[in-house]
Amino acid sequence: MDETKMDDEKKVNTEDTTAENVTAQTGSVAETPADAKAEDAKAEEKPEGVPETPASEPEKPAEPDWKDRYARAMADFDNFRKRTARDREDLVKFAASDVIKDVLPTVDNLARALEGVKDKADDPLVQGVQLVYDGLLKTLADHGATPLDAVGEPFDANFHEALAQLPSADVEEGVVMNEVKRGWLLHGKLLRAAQVVVSAGKGA
């Protein structure tokens, strides 16, 4: 029994001496397996207050606003319908513009002819020409064409074409004093500009 105790004590002394030697050489206490596991667990722990980053998921595209798209589409369609109807109406209104332009020189000639025979209003031939002229004016008016009176009106480049500018003691400067060729409108829009002579006012 004494020998057994002595052997156990030698083993304990030997283990202690070995541990002390290791500590003296490394400057630290050797870690046991349990201590290593505790250190690994601490390293894996995250600091307090730092939110965990969720696994990245692909963002879903925003759902389109179908009501807004429908309202926009209906508004665009309504505008298109109105624009198409307006264009069709204008096409019908101004379809005869080329024919009317071709007729206007004849109307001008008849007007000049009647202007030269004012003193022969009772002549049957003159009366016949007057009837033709009046009939043409009525037909043109039925199709939306109306003459543009320029004499006595301020010069407007949108409706008048100035052929000359002459001094005048009676007509103010910038006012149409004579009309060489009558202007015409078609449904309120210019069909042919009036060719006019504009007053330059009193000369020096």
C-alpha positions, 0 to 999 in steps of 0.5 A: 500500500505504501509503495502504491501511494508513493507511485501516485504521488510521483505521478502527480508531482511529475504532472505538476512539474510538466505543467509548470515547465510549459507555463514557464516556457510559453508564458501562458497556461495551456488551454484545455479542450473545454476552454478552446470551445468557449473561445470559439463560441465567443468569437462567433457571438456578434456584438450587441446592437448590430442587426443581423444581415438577412440573406439577400433576396431578389427585389420584386418589381413594383406592381404597375398602377393599372388604373392610371395606365387605363385612364391615360390610355383612354385620354389618349384615345379620346384626344386621337378621336377628336383630332381625327374628327377635326381633321376629317371635318377640315378635309371636307371644308377645304376640299374645294379650295383648289377649285375655288382658287381656279374660279376666282380669276373669272370672278375678278374679270366679271367684277372689272367688266361691271366696274367699267359699265356702271353707266350702262346698268339698264343694258340687258347685256350688262344685267346678264353679266351682273346676274352671272356675277351675283350667282357666282358670289352666292355659290362661293358663299354657299361653300364658305368662300367670302370676299375680303374688303381691304380698302380703308383697313390698316395694313395686315401682312397676314391678309394683305400683300403690299404692291406699293406704298404711296403718299396720300394727303387723305389716307393715314399712313399704314392704311390701305388706300387702293385694292388691286386684287380682292382677297378671299377667305374660306371658312374664316381662313385666308384663301387668297391675300389681297393685293393692295397699295398702302398709304405712306401718309403726307409727303414731305 
